[in-house]
Amino acid sequence: MMIIKEHMEARDFILTAVLAVITLSLFFIPTKFGSPSQFNTARVRAEILEVDNSTLEKFGIVTTGDQGLTMQITGGAFKGKIISGTNMLLGKMDMDKLFVQGDKALVTLTLNETKDSIISTQVVDHYRIRVELALLILFISLLIIYAGWTGVKAVVSFIFTAAAIWKILIPGFLIGIPPVLLSLCIVTAMTGVIVFLIGGISRMGLVAFLGAISGVGTTALLSLAFGSAFKIHGAVKPFAEALLYSGYPHLNLTAIFLAGIFIASSGAVMDIAMDIAAAMREVQEKHPAIGRTDLMVSGLRVGRAVVGTMTTTLLLAYSGGYTFVLMVFMAQGTPIINAFNLVYVSSEILHTLVGSFGLVLAAPLTAVFGGLLYVRQDQSVRPV
């Protein structure tokens, strides 16, 4: 028994190490998007030394005009150099930013061909990278402290998912690979990495993987079926139209939108599949003589409890991003029937309901797979 345990731990370590290497390798995949002019630019951190607000005008709650800035570069080849720039305020609160003395800003420098002289500057926004990294490090540290080796594996799966989305999924969309097919392949790969990292290369991992993929596949089919019935196009999402005008008019925005439905719900589907697979394994290990049907019944009972809260989780996750829209509807007295027929509200209803279908079906399917794989021979027959 000790030898088997050591063998499994060694295999677990090797799998984690291999996937960590693959994850790091993904970040070195070149994307090569953007205009040629961007290759003669540098992005630096700068401290705001002085601000000139003399040309700013305030209209009610919005401010417009040009804010003059004097800045000192605090990193890179031009560290210490004093530069000036303009912060244009358009009167759009969701896009405008206002600087004060002492703030840190992210600045894009346009350089000459030899990259030894600055031609122009553009102030992007407040510099938030250090705070974001600090929050990420805090999250990773807490995860590892609490979960130990499982936490390390969770971090690897987390970074792998981010790398797969940024380096494979998004570039694949941009070059015109069929969005639904590409998304299914990426979600399958991510599900395999996450489930087998956390659950190990074991029957539990296989049960969770099969249950999760079944739920994701169901969600994909339903998104395609009901997407056309809802008459929702992909341009309903923010920045979708801007993408078309950025040199990508060939993109099928509707297919990308539909692919996003099962991508968004895949995490919750994985959760419920792993919960049921782990619970069934625990039952089977505590009661080795349990029959296949009895074990399936136990899995179904666990699934019922988990599904009851997980579907509400999806509703909260999606509606949370639309708090201000819902407040506007309430404040203006918009009839609920009008709100439900608006395209951006209908898109979230489609997201929530189709994603919930995947959850509900993933639970019993995982229980079935668990019964078939955990127990070799049925020993009892018992009604649900």
Secondary structure, 3 states (H helix, E strand, C coil): CHHHHHHHHHHHHHHHHHHHHHHHHHCCCCCCCCCHHHHHEEEEEEEEEEEECCCCEEECCEEEEEEEEEEEECCCCCCCCEEEEEEEEECCCCCCCCCCCCCEEEEEEEECCCCCCEEEEEEEEECCHHHHHHHHHHHHHHHHHHHCHHHHHHHHHHHHHHHHHHHHHHHHHHCCCCHHHHHHHHHHHHHHHHHHHHHCCCHHHHHHHHHHHHHHHHHHHHHHHHHHHHCCCHHHCCCHHHHHCCCCCCCCHHHHHHHHHHHHHHHHHHHHHHHHHHHHHHHHHHCCCCCHHHHHHHHHHHHHHHHHHHHHHHHHHHHHCCHHHHHHHHHHCCCHHHHHHCHHHHHHHHHHHHHHHHHHHHHHHHHHHHHHHHCCCCCCCCCC
